[in-house]
């Protein structure tokens, strides 16, 4: 009997520990069906066999599955709030050694943006961002730190000149910025979260998850924050029941742990 999508989800979990039940089914199934067709494979059975045997196909599948859309200083008006309000407030409350977690960091655009933005307030030697993603391929790309012109278009000119080197058609981020980010592989749905964070940044990722998975992640983020720590989410997201989850609204897209 041919494998159906339910069977496929189980096989994927066994292979990758990625739980497809946590993603909006219609959207994810369409993406996967498109990928299978693109590889000229018919049916879930044959595709599972193919990714079990072919390392490159397997890594391509994981990369495709984890939605990687990222850019530096995405939604610049929110980075202005970080610069003028959030960072000064965090430094005043907690001192110079802030613990900041960039969750689902994709290709590194966000954590590197955080380092550059913080560098206006603190010496680089005081800055450390922990950046995590489920996809080891995007982490590898992040560590290389090579970006196209579109990715860095919103970076303030002074920071672009200071921290990027043009290489052909691409831009390489400087080693001194790279040194301030620690990349780790991490599954938000399965693995233990960091603790005592002053700020967690997780933007435009949870829109792909089911409501149940979102609630679980927001609750775990709250547990991960120190007292009065901040969660920074994406411009496509909002937490309707933030009070139930022990958050106060701090600013648009910023939520503060209630105690």
N, C-alpha and C positions, 0 to 999 in steps of 0.2 A: 504494500500500500504506500502511495506517495506521501512524503512528509508534507504536512500543512504548516501554516505560519506558527501555530502553537508549538509544534514539534521543533520548528526552526529556532524559535526563541530559547527553548530548552538547550538545544545544541550549542547555540551562541553563548549562552551562560556557562556551559561546561567548558567551552574553549577559551573564553575571554573574561569571565566573571562580570560581563556587562549585562545588566538586567533590562532587557528590552520592554518588560512590562511597565517600567517606570516612564517610558516615553509615550507621547501621544501616538496611538496605534496607526491611525489612518495615514498620518504624515510620514511616520517612520517606515511603514510597510511600503509605501509608494517609493520612498528613497531607495530601499533595499531592492525592490523589484526592478527599478531602473538600473541599478548597479549590476544585478545578475544578468540582465539582458545585454548590458554594455560589454560584459565579459563573454558574450556568446554562450552562455550556459542556460540549460533549460531545467527549471525546477530547483527546489530547496535542497533535495537530497544530493544532487550532483554538485551544487555550490558548496555545501558543507564538506563533502569529500575533497573538493578542489582546494579549499582554504586550509584543510588539515594537512595536505601534502605540500602546498606551495607557500613558502614563507613570505615571498613578496606579495602574493595575492592576499594572504592573511593580514599583513600589515596595511595593505591598501584598503582592505575592508574596515579595519579598526579606525583608520584615518578618516574614511568616508562616513563612518557611523557617528563619530564624535564631531559635532558641527563646529568648524573652526572659521569663524568670521571675526576678524579683529583688526584694530587699527590704533595707532597712538592717539592719545588725547581724544578718544571718542566722545562726542557731545561736549565740546570745549567749555560751554557755559557751566557744566557741572565741575569741571576741573578748576574753574575760577572760584567756585564755592570752596573746593578743597584748599586752594591757595590762600584765600582771604579769610576763611572762617575755620574750616575743619582742622587743618594742620596746626595753625597757631593754638587752637583750643586743646588739641591732643598733647602738644608739647608743653603747654602750661599745666595741664592736668597730670601728665605722666612722665615728663622729662624728655631727655634727648634720645633715649634708647627705646624707640617704639617697636612693638611687635605687630607687623602688618602681614596679613595673609591674602595673597591674590589667588583665589580659588577658581579652578577651571580657566587657567591663564592662557590657554591656546599657544600661539607662537611667540609669546613674550612681550607683545606690544604694551599690554597693560602694566605688568610689573616694572618694565623699564621706564614707562611713563611716570609711574609712582616714584621711582628713584629720582628722575629728573625734576619732577615737581617738588619733591621734598628737599632737593639740593639747594633750593632757594631759601630754605629755613634752617638747614642743618649741614654740617660738614659731611662729605660723603662717607667718611670713616665711621660716622654714627648711624648710617642707614643700612638696614638689612630687610629685604622683602623675601618672604617665603612664598614661592610660586608653585602651584600644583596643577596637574592635569592628568586625566586618565590615559591620554594618548602619548606613548613614548616617542612617536615620530614627531609630533609637534614640539615636544620638549627638546628633542635633538635640533630642530630648526631654531627654536628659541635660543639655544646655547650658541649656535652659529651667529645669530644676530644680524642677518642680512635681510633688508626690506626694500620693497619697491617705493617709487615716489608717492604713489597714492596712499600707502600705509602711513607715511610720515608727514602727510600734507598739513595736519593740524598742529604739529609740534611748533611751539613758539620759535621764531627765527633765531634768537640768540642761543637757544638750546640746540637747535639743529646745527648751527655753525660750530658750536663747542663740542658736541658729542657724536656727530656723524661724519663719516668719510665716504665720499662718492667713489664707488668702484664700478666702472662701466656704467650700466643703467641702474645699478642698485646702490643702496646706502648701508654701510656697516656701522653698527653702534660701537662706541668705544669700550675698550676693555675695563676702564675704570667704572663704567656704569654696570657692565656685566658682573663685575666682582661683587656688587652689592645685592645680587639676587641669587638665592639658593633654590634650584629647581628640584622638585620631587614628583614621582608618579603617585597619583592618589585617586581613588574611586570614591566620589561623594556619596554614593548609594550604599557602600559596603564597608569602608575602612574607618578606623578611628580618626576623629578630628583633632586639630591642634587645640591647645588650651591657653587661657589668659591672653588672648589677642586684644590689642587696643583698637584695631580696625580690621574688618574683613571686607574684601572687595570681590563681589561675584555678580557680574553684569551680563545681561542678555544671554544667559545660558538656561536658566530655569524655565523660560518660556516653552522649551521643548519637552518639559517633564509633565507628568500627570499632576493633578491637584494634590493627591495623596503624597506623592514623592516630594513636591514642593514644600508641603507643610512639615514633613519630616526633616528636610534639609534646613529650613528656616529655624526650626526648634533646635537642631544641633548647632547651627551658627550661633544662636543665642547662648547656648551652653558654653560655646568656645570663647565667647567674649568676656573680658574682665568687666567689673562693675562700671556701668556707664560707657562701655565700649560702643563703637559704631559699625553698622553694616551699611555698605554702599552698594546699591543695586542699579540695574540698567534702566534706561529711559523708556523701555518698552514694558517695564514691570511695575507692579505695585503690590504691597502686602495689605489686603483689605482688612484682615483680622489681626493686625499687628499687636493690639492690646492683649489679645488672648495668648499671643506668643511671647509676652513679656518685653515688648518693645514700645518705645514712645516715638512719635514722628519728630525728627530733628529738623530736617529740611526736605524739600522734594528729593526723593530717591536716597535719602539718608535716614536710617532708623537707629535709635539709641537704646541700648539695653536698659530696662527700667530700673534695675537695682544691681 
